[in-house]
């Protein structure tokens, strides 16, 4: 556990590319979280739709039997996943932990596999596309690719230290602003029954 939270000393010659890739990883996780937050709010505050309205497009996807794991909306599980990715990115940026890099790879690879399955479900059995679901799938794939890119440049340890007094406020403000945007979106999205 100590390997995950203790900053790793940087190499003698540092390159900032890994820091930019990890910051991008964080930004993509915020975007994925925003899409999942919008879908979760629709699950919690819009569904079920009123009788007599034929579900189409994203609503058909959200009302499908594959949109839930038991009583839990799949979008909520995605939102928790992205919160984990944001926390991991913040920790990764600060500690440069090689152990964290090793732990993230199977998590992001699993995210890509699940996303591919969910895209298949939209295209084949459901026959409808949910744009927010597709944003989430793209975000998950991008997280995996960014992690692979960090590994290819030599890992986070190749980057200079990051001042937490500058990074943490941004990493707290970005998800909060995305949450506000997700809640506001319910007022402007063309949702059934409104």
C-alpha positions in Angstrom: 0.0 0.0 0.0 2.8 2.4 0.8 4.1 1.9 -2.8 0.9 3.4 -4.1 0.9 6.6 -2.0 4.6 7.5 -1.5 6.0 9.6 -4.3 8.6 7.9 -6.4 11.7 10.0 -7.0 11.9 11.1 -10.6 14.8 10.0 -12.8 17.8 12.4 -13.1 16.6 13.5 -16.6 12.9 14.1 -16.6 10.5 14.5 -19.5 7.0 16.2 -19.0 5.2 14.0 -21.6 4.1 11.4 -19.0 2.6 14.2 -16.9 0.6 15.5 -19.9 -0.6 12.0 -20.7 -1.7 11.4 -17.1 -3.4 14.8 -17.0 -5.2 13.9 -20.3 -6.1 10.6 -18.6 -7.7 12.5 -15.8 -9.6 14.8 -18.3 -11.0 11.8 -20.2 -12.1 10.2 -17.0 -14.0 13.4 -16.1 -15.6 13.3 -19.6 -16.6 9.7 -19.1 -17.9 10.5 -15.6 -20.0 13.3 -17.0 -21.6 11.0 -19.6 -22.3 8.3 -16.9 -23.6 11.0 -14.5 -26.1 12.2 -17.2 -27.3 8.6 -17.8 -27.5 7.9 -14.0 -29.6 11.0 -13.5 -31.9 10.0 -16.3 -32.3 6.5 -14.7 -33.1 8.1 -11.3 -35.2 11.1 -12.3 -36.8 10.4 -15.7 -37.4 6.6 -15.9 -39.8 5.0 -16.1 -41.4 7.0 -18.8 -45.1 7.7 -18.9 -47.5 5.1 -20.4 -48.1 5.4 -24.1 -44.7 6.7 -25.1 -42.7 4.4 -27.3 -39.1 4.3 -26.1 -36.7 5.1 -28.9 -33.0 5.9 -29.2 -31.2 6.4 -25.9 -34.3 5.8 -23.8 -34.8 2.4 -25.5 -31.2 1.6 -24.5 -31.7 2.8 -21.0 -34.9 0.8 -20.6 -33.5 -2.4 -22.0 -32.9 -5.4 -19.7 -29.2 -5.0 -20.2 -29.2 -1.5 -18.6 -29.2 -2.9 -15.1 -27.2 -5.2 -12.9 -29.9 -6.3 -10.6 -31.6 -3.1 -9.4 -28.5 -1.0 -10.1 -28.3 1.1 -13.3 -25.2 0.2 -15.3 -24.6 3.9 -15.7 -24.1 4.2 -11.9 -21.5 1.5 -12.1 -19.8 3.4 -14.9 -19.9 6.6 -12.8 -18.2 4.8 -9.9 -15.6 3.4 -12.4 -14.8 6.9 -13.7 -14.6 8.3 -10.1 -12.0 5.5 -9.5 -10.1 6.5 -12.7 -10.1 10.2 -11.6 -8.7 9.2 -8.2 -6.2 6.9 -9.7 -5.0 9.6 -12.2 -4.6 12.1 -9.3 -2.7 9.6 -7.3 -0.6 8.6 -10.3 0.2 12.1 -11.2 1.4 12.8 -7.7 3.2 9.6 -6.8 4.4 8.4 -10.2 3.9 4.9 -8.8 5.0 2.0 -11.1 2.8 -0.3 -9.0 -0.3 1.9 -9.7 0.6 1.7 -13.5 0.6 -2.1 -13.2 -2.7 -2.2 -11.4 -4.4 0.2 -13.8 -3.7 -1.9 -16.9 -6.0 -4.8 -16.2 -8.7 -2.4 -14.9 -8.7 -0.2 -18.1 -8.4 -3.3 -20.3 -11.5 -4.8 -18.6 -13.3 -1.5 -19.2 -12.6 -1.7 -22.9 -13.9 -5.3 -23.0 -17.1 -4.4 -21.2 -17.5 -1.3 -23.4 -17.1 -3.4 -26.5 -19.8 -5.8 -25.3 -22.2 -2.9 -24.4 -21.7 -1.4 -27.9 -22.5 -4.8 -29.4 -25.7 -4.9 -27.3 -26.7 -1.5 -28.6 -26.0 -2.4 -32.2 -27.5 -5.9 -32.4 -30.1 -6.9 -29.8 -31.4 -3.5 -28.9 -31.0 -1.9 -32.3 -30.7 1.6 -30.9 -27.7 3.9 -30.1 -27.2 5.9 -26.9 -24.8 8.8 -27.6 -23.8 9.1 -24.0 -23.1 5.4 -23.9 -20.9 5.8 -26.9 -19.0 8.7 -25.3 -18.4 6.5 -22.3 -17.2 3.7 -24.5 -14.8 6.1 -26.3 -13.6 7.5 -23.0 -12.9 4.0 -21.6 -10.9 3.1 -24.8 -9.0 6.3 -24.6 -8.1 5.7 -21.0 -6.6 2.4 -21.9 -4.7 3.9 -24.9 -3.4 6.7 -22.7 -2.1 4.2 -20.1 -0.3 2.3 -22.8 1.2 5.5 -24.1 2.5 6.4 -20.6 4.1 3.0 -20.4 5.7 3.4 -23.9 7.3 6.7 -22.9 8.9 5.0 -19.9 6.3 5.4 -17.3 5.2 8.2 -15.0 8.5 8.1 -13.2 10.1 9.8 -16.3 8.1 13.0 -15.6 9.0 15.8 -13.1 7.1 16.1 -9.8 3.8 17.9 -9.9 2.9 20.6 -7.3 -0.2 19.2 -5.5 -1.2 22.8 -4.5 -1.8 23.5 -8.1 -3.0 20.1 -9.4 -5.5 19.2 -6.6 -7.8 22.2 -6.9 -8.2 21.6 -10.6 -8.8 17.9 -10.0 -11.5 18.7 -7.5 -13.1 21.5 -9.6 -13.3 19.7 -12.9 -15.6 16.8 -11.6 -17.7 19.3 -9.7 -18.3 21.4 -12.8 -19.0 18.3 -14.8 -21.6 17.3 -12.2 -23.3 20.7 -12.6 -23.3 20.3 -16.3 -24.8 16.8 -16.0 -27.6 18.1 -13.8 -28.3 21.1 -16.1 -28.4 18.8 -19.1 -31.7 17.3 -17.8 -33.3 20.7 -18.3 -32.3 20.9 -22.0 -32.2 17.3 -23.2 -35.3 16.2 -25.2 -36.5 13.6 -22.7 -39.8 11.8 -23.0 -42.6 12.9 -20.7 -41.3 16.5 -20.2 
